[in-house]
Amino acid sequence: MEAELKPESGANGGRRRAALQFVVLLGVVSLLADVTYEGARSLTGPYLALLGASATSVGVVSGLGEFIGYALRLVSGWLADRTRRYWPITIAGYALNLLAVPLLALAGKWEIAVFLLILERLGKAVRVPARDVILSHATSQLGRGWGFGLHEALDQIGAVTGPTLMAGVLFYRQGDYRTGFAILLVPALLALGVLVAARLRYPSPAELESKRPGLEATGYTRTYWIYLAAVALVAAGFADFPLIAFHFKQHKIVADDMIPLFYAVAMAVDAVAALVFGRLFDKFGLGVLAVVALLSSAFAPLVFFGGFGLALAGMALWGVGMGAQESIMRAAVAEMIPAERRGAAYGLFNFGYGTAWFLGSALLGVLYDISLPALVAFSVLMQLAAIPLFLMVRRPSGPPARKE
């Protein structure tokens, strides 16, 4: 039975409850999806090293995967707005995104593993802009920051569960990476099942959105472009976890079966940070991201210079940064852009973010082979450089005025 989403069919409280239920349902999909691909991601650095990849290869591959995963969102976001087929695009992307992961169990060479990892990122590129548009409709009822933060918190439960599951597999199977990847087929299939159920129950989530008069359907504001520049700086300096895990393994800072647990700690912090900073975003606006950038800038010296304890603290700060990137940064775009252009706006946003992430990740991989102090300096400076830009942008405290 389809959920009643029409505004005229009930009180505002009923729409808010429906919106909350919808956000939670999509959060469960993300939870199961994250068990799948974040579980795999926690092992890809050591797995590529085991298959013979170098640090430069790991850095370039991580960045290339993220670049493809973000750059193609420019196309998928535009396509979603053009066709208005948000649900079919979301479902197709999830299928490709999730089903590529268990196939890593069959990879015998690092080049094959790289192909599958890029395929997984490609699937995410297809689904994310359409999924975020769908989600943005419901978050208008709950508060953008809180709605996206709640979704991210549920998402991160899966991101904690996945690496923890992989750590258990490595412990009990004595480093058997292939068995770990094969087990991830189960949450992948469950996620697809819940997603189809969400589509059947909520076929028209746009009916949940509270209309905000005054948002125009053409062009992007100066605030949007400044915001995009700030986010690009953060992305350029934010080391991807496969490179961090590679460092842990190469310098024997953390045992192999503990590396996924470090990632799980970061994901747990991510979940809490998403909720806390989501609320703060709804109250104070984009200036909150300046605080996040200041906190997360400290992760690199702790992770790359520290021993076990400092590295763990660094991963917690890394999780703070990820929590903001995966929740507040998406919520801000929904506040700036009208619904009919939101898919393209998310696509452009992710293209800029992903390009910066790719270039930064590739450079961080090269710097790792040359000089750890240079790597850390670059990471810290890029994130600190974003702070003045975040302080320049302010979200309006109500519906924007119409232009005459």
C-alpha positions in Angstrom: 0.0 0.0 0.0 1.4 3.4 -1.0 2.0 6.0 1.7 -0.2 9.1 1.5 2.1 12.0 0.6 -0.2 14.6 -0.8 -0.1 17.9 1.2 -3.8 18.4 1.0 -4.6 14.9 2.4 -3.6 15.6 6.0 -2.2 17.9 8.6 1.4 19.1 8.6 2.2 16.8 11.5 1.2 13.8 9.3 3.5 15.0 6.5 6.3 15.4 9.0 5.8 11.8 10.3 5.7 10.5 6.7 8.9 12.5 6.0 10.6 11.0 9.1 9.6 7.5 8.1 10.9 8.0 4.6 14.3 9.4 5.8 14.6 6.4 8.2 13.7 3.9 5.4 16.4 5.4 3.1 18.7 5.4 6.0 18.2 1.6 6.4 19.1 1.2 2.7 22.3 3.2 3.3 23.0 1.3 6.5 23.0 -2.0 4.6 24.8 -0.5 1.6 27.6 0.8 3.9 28.0 -2.6 5.5 28.8 -3.8 2.0 31.1 -1.2 0.4 32.5 0.4 3.6 33.3 -3.1 4.8 35.2 -3.6 1.6 36.8 -0.1 1.7 38.3 -0.9 5.1 40.4 -3.6 3.5 41.2 -2.2 0.0 44.4 -0.6 1.0 46.0 -3.7 2.6 44.4 -5.9 -0.1 45.9 -3.9 -2.9 49.3 -4.0 -1.1 48.9 -7.8 -0.7 48.3 -8.0 -4.5 51.5 -6.1 -5.2 50.4 -2.4 -5.6 52.7 0.5 -4.6 51.8 3.4 -2.3 51.6 5.7 -5.4 49.3 3.2 -7.1 47.1 3.1 -4.0 46.9 6.9 -3.8 46.2 7.3 -7.5 43.7 4.5 -7.6 41.9 5.8 -4.6 41.7 9.2 -6.0 40.8 8.0 -9.5 37.9 5.9 -8.1 36.7 8.9 -6.1 37.1 11.2 -9.2 35.0 8.9 -11.4 32.5 8.5 -8.6 32.1 12.2 -8.3 32.8 13.5 -11.9 30.1 11.3 -13.4 27.6 12.7 -11.0 27.6 15.8 -13.2 26.0 13.8 -15.9 23.8 11.6 -13.7 22.5 14.7 -11.9 21.7 16.5 -15.1 20.0 13.3 -16.4 17.9 13.0 -13.3 16.6 16.5 -13.6 16.0 16.2 -17.3 14.1 12.9 -17.1 12.6 13.3 -13.6 13.2 9.5 -13.2 14.8 9.8 -9.8 13.7 6.4 -8.5 14.8 4.2 -11.5 18.2 6.0 -11.6 18.7 5.5 -7.9 17.8 1.8 -8.0 20.1 1.2 -11.1 23.0 3.0 -9.4 22.6 1.0 -6.2 22.6 -2.3 -8.0 25.9 -1.5 -9.8 27.4 0.0 -6.7 26.7 -3.0 -4.4 27.1 -6.0 -6.7 30.6 -5.1 -7.7 31.9 -5.5 -4.2 31.5 -9.2 -3.6 33.3 -9.8 -6.9 36.5 -8.6 -5.3 36.7 -12.1 -3.8 37.5 -13.3 -7.3 40.3 -10.7 -8.1 43.6 -12.4 -8.6 45.6 -9.3 -9.6 45.5 -5.8 -8.2 44.6 -4.4 -11.6 41.3 -6.5 -11.6 40.6 -5.3 -8.0 41.1 -1.7 -9.2 38.6 -2.3 -12.0 36.0 -3.6 -9.6 36.6 -0.7 -7.2 36.1 1.8 -10.0 32.9 0.0 -11.1 31.6 0.3 -7.5 32.3 4.0 -7.6 30.6 4.3 -11.0 27.5 2.9 -9.5 27.6 5.4 -6.7 28.0 8.2 -9.2 24.8 7.1 -10.9 22.7 7.0 -7.8 23.8 9.8 -5.5 22.4 12.9 -7.1 19.0 11.3 -7.7 19.0 9.8 -4.2 19.9 13.2 -2.6 17.1 14.9 -4.5 14.6 12.3 -3.2 16.0 12.7 0.3 16.0 16.5 0.1 12.2 16.6 -0.3 11.7 14.9 3.0 14.4 16.8 4.9 12.5 20.1 4.2 10.0 18.9 6.8 12.6 18.0 9.4 15.3 20.6 9.0 17.9 20.1 6.3 20.8 19.6 8.7 18.9 17.3 11.0 17.4 15.3 8.2 20.6 14.7 6.3 22.4 14.2 9.6 19.9 11.5 10.6 20.3 9.8 7.3 24.1 10.0 7.7 24.0 8.6 11.2 22.0 5.5 10.1 24.4 5.2 7.1 27.3 5.2 9.5 25.9 2.4 11.6 26.5 0.3 8.5 29.9 1.9 8.1 30.8 0.7 11.6 29.3 -2.7 11.2 30.9 -3.5 7.9 34.6 -2.9 8.9 33.9 -4.6 12.3 32.5 -7.6 10.4 35.6 -7.7 8.2 37.9 -7.5 11.2 36.1 -10.6 12.6 36.5 -12.4 9.4 40.2 -11.6 9.1 40.7 -12.7 12.7 38.8 -16.0 12.5 39.9 -16.9 9.0 43.5 -15.8 9.6 43.7 -13.0 7.0 41.4 -14.5 4.4 40.4 -11.4 2.5 38.4 -13.3 -0.2 36.0 -14.8 2.3 35.4 -11.4 3.7 34.5 -9.9 0.3 32.2 -12.9 -0.5 30.2 -12.5 2.7 29.3 -8.9 1.7 26.9 -10.3 -0.9 24.3 -10.7 1.8 23.9 -7.1 2.9 24.1 -6.0 -0.7 21.0 -8.1 -1.6 19.2 -6.9 1.6 19.9 -3.2 0.7 18.4 -3.7 -2.8 15.3 -5.4 -1.3 14.6 -2.5 1.1 15.2 0.1 -1.6 12.6 -1.5 -3.8 10.2 -1.6 -0.9 10.8 2.2 -0.3 10.0 2.8 -4.0 6.7 1.0 -3.7 5.7 2.7 -0.5 6.8 6.3 -1.5 6.5 6.6 -5.3 6.3 10.4 -5.2 8.5 11.8 -2.4 8.4 15.3 -4.0 5.0 15.7 -2.4 6.6 15.8 1.0 8.5 19.0 0.3 7.4 22.3 1.8 7.5 24.8 -1.0 9.7 27.8 -0.5 8.7 30.8 -2.6 11.5 32.9 -4.0 14.0 30.3 -5.0 14.6 30.8 -8.7 15.1 28.0 -11.2 17.9 29.6 -13.1 21.6 30.1 -12.3 23.7 29.5 -9.2 24.3 32.1 -6.6 27.7 33.6 -5.6 27.3 31.9 -2.3 27.1 28.5 -4.1 30.3 29.1 -5.9 32.2 30.3 -2.8 30.9 27.3 -1.0 32.0 24.9 -3.7 35.5 26.4 -3.6 35.7 25.9 0.1 34.5 22.3 -0.2 37.1 21.6 -2.9 39.9 22.8 -0.7 38.8 20.4 2.1 38.5 17.5 -0.4 42.0 18.2 -1.8 43.6 17.9 1.7 41.6 15.0 3.0 43.5 11.7 2.7 41.5 8.7 1.7 41.4 5.8 4.0 43.1 3.3 1.7 46.3 5.4 1.9 46.0 5.7 5.7 45.5 1.9 6.0 48.5 1.4 3.6 50.6 3.5 6.0 49.4 1.5 9.0 50.4 -1.7 7.4 53.7 -0.6 5.9 54.9 0.9 9.2 53.3 -1.8 11.4 51.5 0.8 13.5 48.3 -1.3 13.5 47.9 -5.1 13.0 46.0 -6.1 9.9 43.0 -7.4 11.8 42.8 -4.0 13.7 42.9 -1.8 10.7 39.1 -2.2 10.0 38.4 -1.4 13.7 40.2 1.9 13.3 38.0 2.6 10.4 35.0 1.6 12.4 35.9 4.1 15.1 36.1 6.8 12.5 32.7 5.8 11.2 31.2 5.8 14.7 32.5 9.4 15.3 31.2 10.3 11.8 27.6 9.2 12.9 27.7 11.3 16.0 29.3 14.3 14.3 26.6 14.2 11.6 23.8 14.5 14.1 25.5 17.1 16.3 26.7 19.3 13.4 23.4 18.8 11.6 21.6 20.4 14.4 24.2 23.2 14.6 23.8 23.8 10.9 20.0 24.2 11.2 20.7 26.8 13.9 23.8 28.7 12.8 24.2 27.9 9.1 27.3 27.3 7.1 29.7 28.9 9.5 29.6 25.6 11.4 31.8 24.1 8.6 34.6 26.4 9.6 34.7 24.7 13.0 34.7 21.3 11.4 37.6 22.2 9.1 39.6 23.4 12.0 39.0 20.1 13.9 39.6 17.8 11.0 42.8 19.5 9.9 44.6 18.0 12.9 44.0 14.4 11.7 47.0 14.2 9.3 49.8 14.8 11.8 48.3 12.4 14.3 47.7 9.6 11.8 51.0 9.9 9.9 53.3 10.9 12.7 51.8 9.1 15.7 51.9 5.6 17.1 48.9 3.5 17.9 47.2 5.9 20.4 47.7 9.1 18.4 46.7 7.4 15.2 43.4 6.3 16.8 42.8 9.9 17.9 43.6 11.1 14.4 41.1 8.7 12.9 38.4 10.1 15.3 39.1 13.6 13.9 39.1 12.1 10.4 35.6 10.8 11.2 34.5 14.3 12.3 35.5 15.6 8.9 33.7 12.8 7.1 30.6 13.3 9.1 30.3 16.9 8.0 31.2 16.1 4.4 28.5 13.4 4.1 25.7 15.4 5.8 26.0 19.2 6.2 27.6 19.7 2.8 24.7 17.9 1.1 22.1 19.8 3.3 23.6 23.1 2.3 23.1 22.5 -1.4 19.4 21.7 -0.8 19.0 25.0 1.0 20.6 27.0 -1.9 18.9 25.4 -4.9 15.3 24.9 -6.0 14.0 21.3 -6.3 13.7 21.4 -10.1 17.5 22.1 -10.5 18.7 20.2 -7.5 19.9 17.1 -9.3 22.2 19.1 -11.6 23.3 21.2 -8.7 24.3 18.1 -6.7 26.0 16.8 -9.8 28.1 20.0 -10.3 28.8 20.1 -6.6 30.1 16.5 -6.6 32.1 17.1 -9.8 34.0 19.9 -8.1 34.4 18.0 -4.9 35.5 14.8 -6.7 38.0 16.6 -9.0 39.7 18.1 -6.0 39.6 14.8 -4.1 41.2 13.0 -7.1 44.0 15.6 -7.5 44.6 15.8 -3.8 44.6 12.0 -3.3 47.0 11.5 -6.2 49.4 14.2 -4.9 49.1 12.7 -1.3 50.1 9.3 -2.7 53.1 10.8 -4.4 54.1 12.8 -1.4 53.9 9.7 0.8 56.7 8.1 -1.3 58.7 11.3 -1.1 58.2 13.0 2.3 55.7 12.4 5.1 56.2 15.9 6.5 55.3 17.4 3.1 52.1 15.2 2.9 51.0 16.3 6.3 51.7 20.0 5.6 49.7 19.9 2.4 46.8 18.2 4.1 46.6 20.7 7.0 47.1 23.8 4.8 44.4 22.9 2.4 41.8 22.4 5.1 42.8 25.5 7.0 42.5 27.5 3.7 38.8 26.6 3.5 38.0 28.2 6.8 37.9 31.9 5.5 35.6 30.8 2.6 33.2 29.0 5.0 33.1 32.2 7.1 32.2 34.2 4.0 29.0 32.3 3.2 25.9 32.6 5.3 22.6 30.8 4.9 19.6 33.2 4.8 17.4 33.0 7.9 14.2 32.5 5.9 12.9 32.2 2.4 15.0 34.4 0.1 13.4 37.4 -1.3 12.1 37.4 -4.9 14.2 39.4 -7.3 12.3 42.2 -9.0 
